[in-house]
Amino acid sequence: MENKAADTVKDDSFSHKPWYKRVALWICGIEGAVSKSAASHVTSSSAAADSLQHLSLQEKRVWRVVCDVTAVILMAIAAFLFAFWA
């Protein structure tokens, strides 16, 4: 019951913002302020695990290939444009 009341308060504060701010916050993934009670439930072990995960430089093979192919295409376009106007 207590969580339901906190959700309605969060939703009410979000609904009082202008439409363009709500859209911008929705696009960024921020739909309202995080309540302090939810933030207090984070344990030190989960916070440490989250920080290690964010510091990791591992990437999936698919995204590495996508980034590499995109970089080659953009460099080819840049070289063509440089040669065309040089």
C-alpha positions as CSV (number, residue, x, y, z in Angstrom):
1,M,0.0,0.0,0.0
2,E,2.9,2.3,0.9
3,N,4.6,1.8,-2.5
4,K,1.3,2.6,-4.4
5,A,1.1,6.0,-2.6
6,A,4.8,6.7,-3.5
7,D,4.1,5.9,-7.1
8,T,1.2,8.2,-7.3
9,V,3.2,11.0,-5.8
10,K,6.0,10.4,-8.3
11,D,3.5,10.3,-11.2
12,D,1.8,13.5,-10.0
13,S,5.1,15.4,-9.9
14,F,5.9,14.1,-13.4
15,S,2.5,15.1,-14.7
16,H,2.8,18.7,-13.5
17,K,5.7,19.3,-15.8
18,P,5.2,20.9,-19.3
19,W,4.7,18.5,-22.1
20,Y,8.0,19.3,-23.8
21,K,9.9,18.5,-20.5
22,R,8.0,15.3,-20.1
23,V,8.9,14.3,-23.6
24,A,12.6,15.2,-23.1
25,L,12.7,13.3,-19.8
26,W,10.9,10.3,-21.3
27,I,13.5,10.2,-24.2
28,C,16.3,10.4,-21.7
29,G,14.8,7.6,-19.6
30,I,14.0,9.9,-16.6
31,E,10.3,9.8,-15.8
32,G,10.5,11.4,-12.4
33,A,12.6,11.8,-9.3
34,V,13.6,8.7,-7.5
35,S,12.2,8.6,-4.1
36,K,14.6,8.6,-1.2
37,S,13.1,5.4,0.2
38,A,13.9,3.5,-3.0
39,A,17.4,4.9,-3.0
40,S,18.0,3.8,0.6
41,H,17.3,0.1,-0.2
42,V,20.4,-0.1,-2.4
43,T,23.0,-2.3,-0.6
44,S,26.7,-1.7,-0.7
45,S,27.3,-5.0,-2.6
46,S,24.8,-4.2,-5.3
47,A,26.3,-0.7,-5.6
48,A,29.8,-2.1,-6.0
49,A,28.5,-4.6,-8.6
50,D,26.8,-1.8,-10.5
51,S,29.9,0.4,-10.5
52,L,32.1,-2.5,-11.7
53,Q,29.7,-3.2,-14.5
54,H,29.7,0.4,-15.6
55,L,33.5,0.5,-15.6
56,S,33.8,-2.6,-17.7
57,L,35.1,-2.2,-21.2
58,Q,33.7,-5.4,-22.5
59,E,31.4,-5.2,-25.6
60,K,29.4,-7.7,-27.5
61,R,31.0,-9.0,-30.8
62,V,28.0,-7.8,-32.8
63,W,28.4,-4.2,-31.7
64,R,32.1,-4.3,-32.2
65,V,31.6,-5.3,-35.8
66,V,28.9,-2.7,-36.3
67,C,31.1,0.1,-34.9
68,D,34.1,-1.1,-37.0
69,V,32.1,-1.2,-40.2
70,T,30.5,2.2,-39.5
71,A,33.9,3.7,-38.8
72,V,35.3,2.4,-42.1
73,I,32.4,3.7,-44.1
74,L,32.7,7.1,-42.4
75,M,36.4,7.3,-43.0
76,A,35.9,6.4,-46.7
77,I,33.3,9.2,-47.0
78,A,35.6,11.6,-45.3
79,A,38.5,10.7,-47.6
80,F,36.3,11.1,-50.7
81,L,35.1,14.5,-49.5
82,F,38.6,15.6,-48.7
83,A,39.9,14.5,-52.1
84,F,37.0,16.0,-53.9
85,W,37.5,19.5,-52.5
86,A,41.3,19.4,-52.1
